[in-house]
């Protein structure tokens, strides 16, 4: 007998399936390897912080959160 309730599977995409450090390769072309790694880490920290704050305050939907972060 099939269940009428759908099954939902969720997983952490960033850091699990996608490398959040890959931007460091592009940054290294402009700022050098040492500075690129720290810039990439800082960018990721602010990206997560911005997302958490906006989601906790219910200001913007998750889908629109990253556009301002990347500008």
Phi, psi and omega in degrees: 000126181280143179280143178275350178270129179289153176265131179246129177242126180234148177208163180278112182284308184283130181087344179255304180259331180247139178278117178280352179269355184296335178295337180299328178298318179288320179296327181298331179295334184254329188237358184088157187296316183296312181289327181299318180297317181289324177295319179296319179294319179295317179300315181295320179299313180292325178299312179294316180299315180299316179297312181299316181296312181296319180292322181288332179268355181055040180277313183228150173293154183306322184299330182262000184294320189281338180303310179293329182295323185276350180280000000 
